[in-house]
Amino acid sequence: MPKTIRNISSRWAYDIDKNPIDQGEIWDIDCINQSIELIIGTYPGERLFNPTFGLGLQYRIFNIASPEEAEALLDVVANALKVWEDRIIILESEMRIISNIDQHSVILIIPYMIKRNKIKSIFKKKLVSNE
């Protein structure tokens, strides 16, 4: 494989030099985290051939005015991940949204366990308001 293609492929969470058909499904933490990021960052309707895919979390996250609304949003996130990411079990009782008013940002923390090998990991994402 030419060197330039290897450099491009290094940006993917999964090594595209491997053959996923021979090796089964992809259960790598980096791939799962990338999938979670795509789910929460994609707006419903954005994918032309799959208009129900995604959550569009950026529109919702900065309208939280109370702890109850934050909990409700965590439920929405957990439910979206249950629909679109079937390789993991979301550890819902450990999910958190941490608000940082000074920086106009929130940190979303999603602990999960990979179903196949029972490995636990955490997806953590800082979301910053454009305002």
Order of alpha helices (4+ residues) and beta strands (2+ residues): alpha-alpha-alpha-alpha-alpha-beta-beta-beta-beta
